[in-house]
């Protein structure tokens, strides 16, 4: 989880510059079939 938060924070700062106000969710699971792989699910909500 620490690595995921660090990567997300760096990505947001690189893309949006500064400290952006964006919503996101990071979910921790017990294990993956291939532990060396991380997955990302991206979506955009339109209201």
C-alpha positions as CSV (number, residue, x, y, z in Angstrom):
1,X,0.0,0.0,0.0
2,X,2.8,2.4,0.8
3,X,4.3,1.9,-2.7
4,X,0.9,2.4,-4.3
5,X,0.2,5.7,-2.4
6,X,3.7,7.0,-3.2
7,X,3.3,6.2,-6.9
8,X,-0.2,7.8,-7.1
9,X,1.0,10.9,-5.3
10,X,4.0,11.3,-7.6
11,X,1.8,10.7,-10.7
12,X,-0.8,13.3,-9.6
13,X,1.9,15.9,-8.9
14,X,3.6,15.3,-12.3
15,X,0.3,15.4,-14.2
16,X,-1.6,18.1,-12.4
17,X,1.4,20.0,-10.9
18,X,1.3,21.0,-7.2
19,X,-1.1,19.3,-4.8
20,X,-4.2,18.6,-6.9
21,X,-7.7,18.0,-5.5
22,X,-8.7,14.8,-7.2
23,X,-10.7,11.8,-6.0
24,X,-9.2,8.3,-6.1
25,X,-9.5,5.0,-4.4
26,X,-6.7,2.4,-3.7
27,X,-7.9,-1.0,-2.6
28,X,-5.7,-3.5,-0.8
29,X,-6.2,-7.2,-1.5
30,X,-4.8,-10.3,0.1
31,X,-2.7,-11.4,-2.9
32,X,-2.5,-11.5,-6.7
33,X,-1.9,-14.5,-8.9
34,X,1.4,-12.9,-9.9
35,X,2.5,-10.8,-6.9
36,X,5.1,-8.9,-9.0
37,X,2.3,-7.3,-11.1
38,X,0.2,-4.3,-10.0
39,X,-3.1,-3.6,-11.7
40,X,-4.8,-0.3,-12.3
41,X,-8.5,0.2,-13.1
42,X,-9.3,3.6,-14.4
43,X,-12.7,5.2,-14.9
44,X,-14.2,8.7,-15.3
45,X,-17.4,9.6,-13.6
46,X,-19.6,12.2,-15.3
47,X,-22.4,13.8,-13.4
